[in-house]
Amino acid sequence: MKNSADIIKRVLLTEKGALLSEAQNKYLFSVAMDANKVEIKRAVEELFEVRVMAVNTMRRKGKMRRTRTARSFGTTAATKRAVVTVHEDDKDKMMLV
């Protein structure tokens, strides 16, 4: 069984995330690449003590980046995001996020 702190890496504070949280009770999290929706739901419920209604995930590929020497290229790390919908009554508990 995975630790909840290992599944949820951090809360993403973005402009789009702020609009989603105000209007639709949805919050953005950066999660482990091998985490599935059930594990993410359990981790958010355990860490923040809220009722999770839905979890949507997306994988984002790393972008190509050029190093200082123009001949070599690298990529940024691939990430996985989760958009978690919280029950309307639990919105006050998520204000700290």
N, C-alpha and C positions, 0 to 999 in steps of 0.2 A: 504494500500500500504506500502510495506517495504522500509526502508531506505537503500540506496546503501551501506553505510558504515557498516550496520548490515549484509548485504549479503556477502560482500568481507571482510574476516577477516584479511588476510595478503597475501603478495606475497611470494611464496616459492622460495628461492634461493638455488637450488641444482645443482649438476654437470649435471645431466640429463636435468634439466630445462635450464641451460645455453647452452647446445648443441642444444636443440630444438629451443631456441629463435634465435640463430645465423643462423641455417640452414633452419628452416621452419616457422619462425614468430609465434611460439607458446609460450605461457607464462603460468606458473603454479600459481594457486591461491588456498589458503585454504578458503573454503566457508562454510556458514551455512548449517547444515544438512538438513533443510527443504526447501532449495532454489532449484528451478528448473532451467532448461537451459535458459528459456526466461528471468527470473529474473536476472540470472547471466550475460547474454548478455547485458541487459539494464543497470545493475550496472557498468560493465566495460566501456561501452560507455559513461556513465555519468561521472564517476570518472576520466578516463584517456583521454577522448575526442578522441577516435579512432573508426574506423569501425570494428566491429567484424564479421568475416566470419563464424565461427563455434565454438561450445562449446561442449566439451566432459567431462563427469563427471565420478567419481569413488568413491565408498564408501570403506573406509578402516576400518576393524574391529580393536578394541583395542587388544593389546597383553597381555597375562598373565604375571604378575610380582609377584615375591615372596618378601615378606616384610622381615625385619630383623629377626623376629621370623619365623622360617622355617615352622611353621604350618599353617600360614595364607597366602592366595593368594589374589591378586587384579588384576585389569585390567587397562590398560591405556585407555584414552578416544578414542572413535571411531571418525574418521574424514572424511571429504568429500573434495575431490580435484576437481578442474576444470582445464582442459587444453583448453585455449582460443586461437583460431587462429585469428590473426589480419591481416587486409588488408596490402598488401605489401607497399603501399604508406605511411601508418601510422607507419612504423617501427621506424622512427626517434622520434616520440612522446613517444614511449615505452622505449627509451634508459635509462630513469631515473629509470626504474624498475630493 
